Amino acid sequence: EHSTEHIYNEIAYPLVEGVTEGYNGTIFAYGQTGSGKSFTMQGVADPSSQKGIIPRAFEHIFESIQCAENAKFLLRASYLEIYNEDVRDLLGADTKQKLE
């Protein structure tokens, strides 16, 4: 019943803040097919109030990088799907390819 903005602010924001300070962070979305995991993570671009956790986190991270002085950043992100014991990289060139 909560908006993705509320979920981001309550759960992901503190995690992303830690990431900008050098800690690793993971958001793990788990649940039944059709329960809203993809929508919560990806959302839709318009209206902006329905952006998902991933675009909100990317904005947050890149804003933090722009504001940082005398710091270097290495940013890595992965977006994996585990379905029927198959793992796929949803950011890879071929999202249908299974990973070992």
C-alpha positions, 0 to 999 in steps of 0.5 A: 500500500506504500508508494515507491517513494516511501519505500525508497525513503524508509529502506533504500535511502539509508542503504544508498547513503552507506554506499556513498560512504564506501560500504557495499549495499544490496536490495533483495526483492523476493516474492511470488510472481506478480507481486510487484517486485519489478514495478517496485524496483523499476517503476515507470518514468512518468509520472516521476512519483512512480519511479522505482527504487533503482532509478531513485538510487542511481539519481541519489548516487550520482547527485552524491558523486557530483557534490563530493570533493576530493574523492574518487568513486568506483560504481558497480551495479548488478541486477540479477533475476533468479527464476526457476533456479536460473540466474540472468543478468538483467543489465547484460547485453543478452538478458535471456542468457543464463549465468553459470 
